[in-house]
Each structure stands twice: as structure tokens, then as C-alpha cells.
Amino acid sequence: MRVGMGYDVHKLVEERELILGGVNIPHTLGLLGHSDADVLLHAIMDALLGAAALGDIGDEKYKGISSLKLLEHVGKLIEQEGYVIENIDATVIAQKPKLRPYIEEMEENIAKTLHIEKEQINVKATTEERLGFTGREEGIAAQAICSLNSIYDGSYAVADTGAGCSGCTGCSAGRSSE
């Protein structure tokens, strides 16, 4: 099993949409960034890439792109490397707005995009009791952790073809030639 951790933060500004987990959330401020600045998905992508030792997503070359599209790309990279996602646990840190009404849709978006079950994803939201930049509503942060397994984990060699399989009658390797 491999474990990865991700973290992202973006500044809140006027005249931007607030998108978290692929959900457009009504709010007077939105997150500033080159892409849609979805801190939740960025933290999840960094956790997945970290677990697979594939670096990070960066941000500058993805101007205006949907983070769901980036997550889809990361999911394909994970699959190409022979990994399966076991679970994702993420926390969004924001003073406002209240995110509870949107969490189920966020989890559904993530599951659908990564082709995994919703039960493999847990998204939570918390505040910092008006402390720090998130508490002062200057920005929103997200943390994520994930676990991956290799599709090769649990694949075992059944027999040494040179020695044959003692007692096995399933193939010619275990039978003596007469």
C-alpha cells in the first residue's frame, strides 16, 4: 500500500466563482488561481500523485481549466502506473460559506471522475474559529490523504517452471514426461 498527502490554498477574491469539489457554491467571493482554483481537488490530486511518486500538478500551465478535467487526467496516470485507489479522505478549511449542503455532491463528482465508489471518498469541512488567514476569510485551504494499492500486490508466482509444481496435475509443468 502507498499513502499520499496533499495540501492546497488559494486566496479569496471578488469577481471569481467559488468552486469546491467541482461544485459551484454561491458566495460573494471566489478563489484566485490559474485554473478554477478548486483547492479540494488540487489537494486530492497532489495526494494521489504523491502516493504514486508522480510529482505534483503544478498550476500555471492550466489557465482556466476545470479541476475535474485535471482530476480525470490524474486518475488516468494513476491507472497507467498500475495503481488502484483504495480511499481518499479530505478536509476543506473555510470560515464561510457553510459547506455541509454541498459535500455529498462533491463526493459524487470525485467518485464519478475517478471511476471509484462514493464510499471510498470522505470530504469534511471545518473552520479555524476565526484564526489565521482562513479564519479571517482571506482564503480557503484543503488537505487530503489517500491510499493506493498496486494491481500487482497479491500477484504471486505459482510455480518455478524449472522445478515444476509438486503434486499439481493442472498443467504439464507438474507431470513427468514418460
Secondary structure, 3 states (H helix, E strand, C coil): CEEEEEEEEEEEECCCCEEECCEEECCCCEECCCCCCCHHHHHHHHHHHHHCCCCCCCCHHHCCCCHHHHHHHHHHHHHHCCEEEEEEEEEEECCCCCCHHHHHHHHHHHHHHHCCCHHHEEEEEECCCCCHHHHCCCEEEEEEEEEEEECCCCCCCCCCCCCCCCCCCCCHHHCCCC
